[in-house]
Amino acid sequence: MDLTAFLIATAIAHAGFAIFVAAHARLTDRDAGNWPYVTLAIGLAGLAGYFFYDEITGGGRI
């Protein structure tokens, strides 16, 4: 695979992941925050962050 094809495939995949994050958030009434943008920038890591990052609210312990 040449570099151009790889970069195009990666860009398409990241855009698809970002669309999925935004759609999932809308369908589940969940706040997507900045995760679609993070996913667009770094792909699978952003997708994993959206699903597994649990923001602490209030005065809870870490």
C-alpha positions as CSV (number, residue, x, y, z in Angstrom):
1,M,0.0,0.0,0.0
2,D,1.4,3.3,-0.9
3,L,1.5,6.3,1.5
4,T,-1.3,8.2,-0.2
5,A,-3.7,5.3,-0.1
6,F,-2.8,4.7,3.5
7,L,-3.5,8.3,4.5
8,I,-6.8,8.4,2.6
9,A,-7.9,5.2,4.2
10,T,-6.9,6.5,7.7
11,A,-8.7,9.8,7.2
12,I,-11.9,8.0,6.1
13,A,-11.7,5.6,9.0
14,H,-11.2,8.5,11.5
15,A,-14.1,10.4,10.0
16,G,-16.3,7.3,10.3
17,F,-15.3,6.8,13.9
18,A,-16.1,10.4,14.7
19,I,-19.5,10.1,13.0
20,F,-20.2,6.9,15.0
21,V,-19.3,8.7,18.3
22,A,-21.6,11.6,17.5
23,A,-24.4,9.4,16.4
24,H,-24.1,7.1,19.4
25,A,-24.1,10.1,21.8
26,R,-27.2,11.4,20.1
27,L,-29.1,8.1,20.2
28,T,-28.3,7.4,23.8
29,D,-28.9,11.0,25.0
30,R,-25.3,11.1,26.2
31,D,-23.1,14.2,26.0
32,A,-20.4,13.6,23.4
33,G,-18.4,16.6,24.6
34,N,-15.2,16.9,22.5
35,W,-14.9,13.2,21.8
36,P,-15.9,13.4,18.2
37,Y,-13.1,15.9,17.6
38,V,-10.6,13.8,19.6
39,T,-11.7,10.7,17.6
40,L,-11.3,12.6,14.4
41,A,-7.8,13.5,15.3
42,I,-6.5,10.3,16.9
43,G,-8.9,7.5,15.7
44,L,-9.3,4.4,17.8
45,A,-7.8,6.0,20.9
46,G,-10.5,8.7,20.8
47,L,-13.2,6.0,20.3
48,A,-11.9,4.1,23.3
49,G,-11.8,7.3,25.4
50,Y,-15.4,8.1,24.6
51,F,-16.6,4.7,25.8
52,F,-14.2,4.2,28.8
53,Y,-13.5,7.7,30.1
54,D,-15.7,8.4,33.1
55,E,-15.6,12.0,34.2
56,I,-15.7,12.5,37.9
57,T,-18.6,14.7,39.0
58,G,-18.9,16.5,42.3
59,G,-16.5,15.8,45.0
60,G,-15.9,12.1,44.4
61,R,-12.7,10.4,45.0
62,I,-10.5,9.3,42.1
